[in-house]
């Protein structure tokens, strides 16, 4: 059963209207709804087009322009290079799964901090800051190891898919107009 999303309408004057509270809200309010894990849907008030992704990207852009950006130049250029590539369809699910695993790791660490400090937010925040100061590099190395392992598994899967595709085309299926790559005849004669 799907959760009903909170509908926000965006008007041509760029104002956002929250239909649940019958009031105008800011982009910061939309960000807070996301932080509060409230499912939202942003509709263009005139055309009724779903523009949720555009608004979420706008929030990310504002976050990237202020404070400490999350995406480096290298990450952003790699995103751009991924568009139009054959593996573009796999990029989104790959990132989504890794972000989900990262969120689970973060949740587990927060639960452990809560178990150690109780509900004392000040102590919890200070302890978390001190922990990250000393353990940050270790966590970073652990995440790098995980990503390298994920990359290795992904490349292995890609190689298997290439091999299966080669077998499909050179095996029992005769596709009209398909000419096997040179060198495959020599292997068959050996």
N, C-alpha and C positions, 0 to 999 in steps of 0.2 A: 504494500500500500504506500503510495507516494504522499509526502508531506506537502500541504498546500503552501505555495510560496507567497511571500508578502509582496504585493504589487506596488511598484513605485512608477509614477508616470513622469516623463521628462517633457517639458513644454518647450516650444520654439525659443522662448526667452531664456532657455538654459536652466530654468528652475525645476527642481525635483519635488514631486508631490507624493507623499506617503498616503496611500488609500486606507491603510489600517488606522492611522491616527487622524486622518482628514486635515493634514497640515503640511506646509512646505518644510523641506529639510535640506540640509547641506550635503555636500560630498563627504564631509567628515562624519555626518550622521549615518550615511550609507556604509562607510568604513566601520563604524561602531556596530552596525547590524551584522556585518560579516564577522567581526571579532566576537560577537555574542552568539555566533553560529545560527543566526536566523537566515533561513533560505529566502532569497529575494529574486525578484524578476523585475527588470526595468524595461518599461515599454515606452516607445515614442508616442506621445499623447495624440499626435495627428494621424500618423500612419498605422499605429498599433504594432509596429515592428519591434521585435525583441532586441534591445540594445544593451542587455546586461553585460556582455563581454566588453563592450566599448567603455562602459562606466567603470568596470573593474580594472581595465587597463589604464584608465585615467587615474584611478586611485593609486595604482602601482607607480605610474609615472610621477605623481606628486610625491610619493614616498621616496622614490629614487632621487628626486631633485633636492630633497631636504635631508639633513642629518647624515646618516651613514648608508650609502647605497649598497644594495645586496648584490647587484649584477655588475661584474667587471666588464671592461671593454671586450675582453676575449669571449666572455659568455654571450654578450649581446651580438657580437659579430657572428658567433657560431649559430645563434638562433636564426639570424638572417640568412646565413648560408644553408641552413636546413630546409628552408622553404623551397619547394619545387624539386627537391631531391626525391629519389625513389623511396627512401626510408622516412620521409616526412610523416607519414601516417603512424609510424611507430614511435616517433619522438614524444608526442603528447602522452600516450599511455606510459612510456618509460619514465618520463619526468613525474607524472602523477603518482606512480607507484613508489618512486624514490622519495617524493615529498610525504607520502603517506607513512612510509617507514620512518622518516625523520621525525614526523609528528608523534609517532608511537614512541620513539626513543625519548623525545622531549617530555612526553606525558609520563613515562616511566621515571625519568629523573625528577620531575616535579613531585610525583607521588613519594619517592624516596626522601626528598627534601622535606615534605610535609610530615612524613613519619618521624623524621629526626627532630624537627623544630615545632611541630604542632601547627596551630593556626596563627602563630605570631608572624605577621607579614613583614614587619621591619627586620626581625632576625632572619626570616626566611630569605628576604631580598638581599640582605648583607651577606649571609652565608653563601647564597647562590653566586653573588659577585665574586667573593673570595675563592670559591670553588672553581669558577671559570677562569680566574686569573692564573691558578696553578694547574688546573686540569685541562684547560682549553687546548693546549698543544696536543695532549694525548687524545682528546676527543677528535681533534682535527685529523690526526694520523689514523685513528680508527676509521673515520669516515672516508678518508682517502683510500685505505685498504679495502673497504667495502666497495667503493666505486671502481677500483681497479679490478676487483673480483667480478663485479657486475659487468664491466666492460669485457673482460675475458670470456665470460659466459655468453654475452651477446655476440661477440665475434665468432665464437665456436658455433653458436646457433646459425649465424649467417653463413659460415663455411659449409655446414651440413646442408643448408637449404640450397646453396650453389651446387653442391655435389648431387643432391637429389634432382635438381633441375637438369643438370648435365645428363644424368642417367635417363631421365624422362625423354629428353630429345634424342639421345644417341641409342637408347634401348629399343624396346619393342614398338614404339610409336613412330610411324612414318608421317611426318608432317609435310604436306606439299610445299615445295619451294625452299625447304630447309636444307642447307648445305652444312654438314658438320665441319668444325674447324680443322685446318690442315694439321696433320700429325696424328689424328685419331685413326686413320686407315693403317698407319704404320704399327700402332699399338695392337690393332686387331690381327695383323698378320704375324706378329711375334709369337 
